[in-house]
Amino acid sequence: MIPRFKPELGVAELRALLGPHPGAVAHLEQGFARKFGAAEAVAFPYGRSALWAMLQAVGVHDAEVIVPAYTCSVVAYAVSMSGNRPRFVDIRLDDYNMDLDLLAAAIGPATRAVVATHLFGYPLDLDRLTAIVADAERRWGHKIWLIQDCAHAFGATWRGRLVGQAGDAALYALNVSKMMTSIFGGMLTFSDPELAASVRRWRDAQFRQPSWRKPWFRRLYLAAAAAAFTEPVYGLTWWLQERTPWLDRLTRSYHLDDQIAMPPDHLDRMLDVEAAVGLVQLERYDAMIARRRANAAFLDENLRRRAGWVLPPIVEGATYSHYVVRVPDRAACVAAAARQRLHLGELIQYSAPQLAPYGHATSEHPNADLASRSTINVPVDAACNEARRGHIVAVLNGLAP
Ligand SMILES: *Cc1c(COP(=O)(O)O)cnc(C)c1O
C-alpha cells in the first residue's frame, strides 16, 4: 500500500542509530542554523516544547497569543500550557494560511505574541505580517513577539527571503511525519544571538537529562518506522492504525487531540542519537525538497480538474509539506482510494478552536471549519518517484466523481 507520507530514511540514518554521538545536539544546532539562515538554533525534544519554552523564556504570561484556527492542535495546547490563552484567527481558503486582514483586526491590548504558521509550506506575506505586528506594537505600546511556525515550511521563502528569518524566532518540528526528522525533536532559530542565549539558558535550567532507556526506545522506534512506511509493510501498518486500537494506544501519550496535554517526556533534552539522525537528514534536505516541489508540480499538471475538487496552489518558495485537495465527499474518496491501496491523509481534520478544550462554534471560523471537513493529503514526499506518482495520479483520476 502507498503510504500517505513516507519519511526518507536510508542506510545513513540507520547507521546513525548505532553510535552514542556525544556532542551531536550542538552540531545539529549549528548545522541547522547555518542551513536555514539563522544566527543560532536551540534544540528541544518536541516542537511543542520549543514553543512552550519560548513563550516562558521571554516572559509572556497570562496574555493572549494569536494562532491560526487551522493548525496542529499541539500549537494551541503549548500556548495554553505556557499559562497563556490562544486567540484563533481564521484562515484563507486559497492557501490555508491565517487571513492577515483578520489578524490585523484581532491583535488587541492583551496580545503579546503571534504564532505565524506557514501551513502546508505556503509562505505568508512577510512584508504585510511584520508591518501588522509593528503597527500593533506602536498602537499598544508593548513588545509583541512574532514567532514563525515553520513546522511545514523548512526553507520556504517569501520573495526570495527565508520565512524563518522574519520576526523574533522560528519554530521547527522534527518528528517522522515532518519535512525532515530527528526521530522526534523541535528547534527554535534566532537572528538575535542575545535572545538565543537567553532562551538557551532558560532551556538548560528547565530541561533534564533523559533516562538511560530512552535512547534505546528511540532507536527502536525509528527502525520500526523505517520498516512500517515501506510499501510492502504499509498495508499492515494501515490496518493496525485504521482497524485496531493498538497503534493508537502506543502513540496516545504523544498525540491527544481532545485534551490539553504534553507527552510525559516533554521536558527532556534532545538526545544525541536524535541529533545524529537529524544531521544526516540535513545533508539530504535539498534533494528531498527538490523532489517535493517536482512532485507537487507533477500532481498539478496531471490531476484531472473536476467539479467540486479544489487543487492546492502552486506558489513560488513553497515547500509542500502536504499536497492538500478539497473534495466534496472526503470519506468516500479516502475509502475508494484505500481499496486501490493508496492511503490518503485527512490532515488537518479539525479546526483548532472547535477542539474540546476550546469549544468555539463552527460559525466563528468558517474557513477553518470547511477545510477541516474537506481536505485530503495526496502523497507528495520524496519517496514518490516517477512510478509511484504516476500510479497515484491514475488512482485519483479514476475515482468516481
Ligand atoms: C508538528 C507541528 C508542530 C509541533 O510539533 P511536535 O509534534 O510538538 O514536534 C507545530 N506546528 C505545526 C504546524 C505542526 O505541524
PDBQT file of the ligand as one rigid body, heavy atoms in Angstrom, charges set to zero:
ROOT
HETATM    1  C1  LIG A 501       4.033  19.154  14.053  1.00  0.00    +0.000 C 
HETATM    2  C2  LIG A 501       3.736  20.593  14.239  1.00  0.00    +0.000 A 
HETATM    3  C3  LIG A 501       4.185  21.325  15.362  1.00  0.00    +0.000 A 
HETATM    4  C4  LIG A 501       4.893  20.758  16.573  1.00  0.00    +0.000 C 
HETATM    5  O1  LIG A 501       5.315  19.515  16.524  1.00  0.00    +0.000 OA
HETATM    6  P1  LIG A 501       5.687  18.465  17.669  1.00  0.00    +0.000 P 
HETATM    7  O2  LIG A 501       4.827  17.296  17.341  1.00  0.00    +0.000 OA
HETATM    8  O3  LIG A 501       5.388  19.030  19.003  1.00  0.00    +0.000 OA
HETATM    9  O4  LIG A 501       7.122  18.209  17.465  1.00  0.00    +0.000 OA
HETATM   10  C5  LIG A 501       3.944  22.677  15.367  1.00  0.00    +0.000 A 
HETATM   11  N1  LIG A 501       3.276  23.280  14.379  1.00  0.00    +0.000 NA
HETATM   12  C6  LIG A 501       2.784  22.623  13.311  1.00  0.00    +0.000 A 
HETATM   13  C7  LIG A 501       2.060  23.373  12.239  1.00  0.00    +0.000 C 
HETATM   14  C8  LIG A 501       2.993  21.249  13.210  1.00  0.00    +0.000 A 
HETATM   15  O5  LIG A 501       2.506  20.579  12.156  1.00  0.00    +0.000 OA
ENDROOT
TORSDOF 0
